């Protein structure tokens, strides 16, 4: 880690993550390089190596930030509501994910490669943010679904979190994919992030 104040280090890391995020809006993971990311920052590309050694580490940091932002929304649900019916809770959780399209897009990536090419301490930091999401959802379910046992809550979590990996591919469908589905005579109903998530949660709750 380079010498400098914690504030400067945090600022540099944030700039690198923001550059990655900007590129990810229009480019695929495989096409984004450290050179491309460096071109979007105010400092030289070699400086990036002082903070992140691989492209995967930068994406993992972006991933961690997306979980942290979702955690804020989850905590708002927990804090701002006294009681919620199952349908109301499903709608609020679905809305929170509809606001986190980038999180869902990252979930649809090959996370094995991303994690394999990141240092253990950065992977641990990411897992803390991911684990916090599970903990908050558990607290939400405990508060708003008091009739459910601990086992039922655990089962909901271990169905819903894996389900999240498939939300983006099923809702962000390109014209090319739609045409292929049509040519293959696949009768598929396209849904928004909110719709597909809400439908799943209503059945689980």
N, C-alpha and C positions, 0 to 999 in steps of 0.2 A: 504494500500500500504506500503511495507517495506521501512525502511529508507535506503538511499543510493543516489548516484548521479543519475541524469536523464540518463546519459550515461550508467551506470550499469543496471538501470531498463530496458532501451531500449534493451540492449544487452541480458539480461536474457529473455525478452519477445521474442526476435527474435530467440533465441536458442530453446525455447519451440515451437514456431510456426514451425521452421525448423524440429524439431523432429516429430511433427504431420504430416507435409508434407511428410517426408521420409516414415513414416508408411503407409500413405494413398496411396502410390504408389503400395503397394502390399497387403494391408488389407482393409477391408470394414469399414465403419463408425461404425457399430454396434460392430465390433470385437476389435476396438481400445479403450483402457482404459487409464485412467490417469497414472496407473502403467506402462503400455507399453510406454507411452510418457516420463515418468520420467526416464525409463531405457535408453532412447536415449539422455538424457541431462547429463551435467557434474556436476550437483548438485542433492541433494536428492529430492525425490518425494514430501515430505511435503513443500518444498520450492516453488513448483509450485502454491500452494494455496495462496501464497503471491501476485500472479499476476493474476491467473485465478482460479475461484472456481469450474468450471465444464468443462467437455470435450467439451461441446457445445460452451463455450466461446472461447476455443482455436481454434476450427474450424471456429467460426465466425471471429476471428482475421486473420486466414488464408484466409478466404473468402474476407475480407476487403483488404488484401494485393494483392489478385488477381485482384480485381477491380482497385486498385491503379496502378498496372502494365498495365492493359488494358488502363487506362486513359492516361498513358504515350504514348502508341502507337496511341491512338486517337488524342492526341495533336500533335504528329508528322505528322499525316495526315493533320491536320489543318494548321500547320506551314509550311510544306515543299512543299505545292502545291498551285499554284495560281488559276488554273482552272482544273476541272475534269468533264468528261461526266458522265452520269448516270451509264454506264457500268464500267467505270474506278473507280468510287466511290464504286460501289458494290464490285468490286474485292479487293479494298484496305480494306474495312471494313470486308469482308469475310476473308482476309488474317490475319487481326489483331485478329480475333477470332480463326482461325486455330492455331495461336500461343498460345492460352490461353485454352488449353484442360482442365487444372485443374479447371479453372473458370467454364467451362461448366459442368464438372463433379459435382462440388459443387452445381450448379444451379439445377441439377437433383435430389438432395437430398430433404428430408422433411425439408424445411426451417422453418416451423412452430415450430417444436420441438427445432431446433437450437436456434431460436430467443426467444422462451418461457423460455428456461433454461439459458438465459444470462442476466446480469444486464442491466438496462436501459441505463446507460452511455456508455456501450460497444455496445449496439444495436444502439444507436444514432451515435456513431463513424462509425459503419459499414454503416448506412444509408447515412452518408455524402459522403462516397466513392461511393456508389451506385448512389446517386443523382447526383454526379459530372459526372458520365458516361452519364446520360441522358442529362445533360446540355451541355456537349461537343458534343454529337451526334446532339443535336439541333443546336449548332453553326456550325457544319459541314454541316448539311442540309441547313441551312440558307445561308452559303457561296457558296456552290457548286450547289445548286438547287434554284437559285433566283426566278425562275418562280413559285415556289410553295408558297401557302399562309401559314399563321401561322396555320390555321386549318389543312391543308394538312400535314404539318410537324408534328403536334401533333398526327395526326392519324397514320402516319408512325411509330412514336416512340412507340405508344401504341399498335401497332401490332407487331413490331419487338422485343421489350423487352420481352413480354410474349413468343414469338416464341423461344427465346434463351433457355428457360427452357427445351425444348424438343430436342435440337440439339444433346446433348450427347447420350441420349438413342437411337436415330435413327441412330447414326453413330458409336457407340462403341458396336457392336453386337458380342456376344460370339458365339462360335461354337455350344453350346447347344441351344442357341436361334435360330440360323440359321437352325439347324436340326429340331427344333419344327415348324418353319415356313414352312419348306419343307414338313414335315409330315402333316401339316394342309392345304397344297396346297395353301399357300398364295404367290401370285406373287409379290414379293417386290424387288425393285431395290435398292441395297445398295449404299450409297453415302458417300463421305468424308465430314468432317466438312466444308471445303472450298466450295465444290460443293453444298451442301444443303443450306448453308448460302448465297452463291452467287446467286443461283436461286431465293431464297426468295427476296433478296434485289433488284435484277433486276426487278422483278415484282412490287415491292413497289415503286421503283424510276421511 
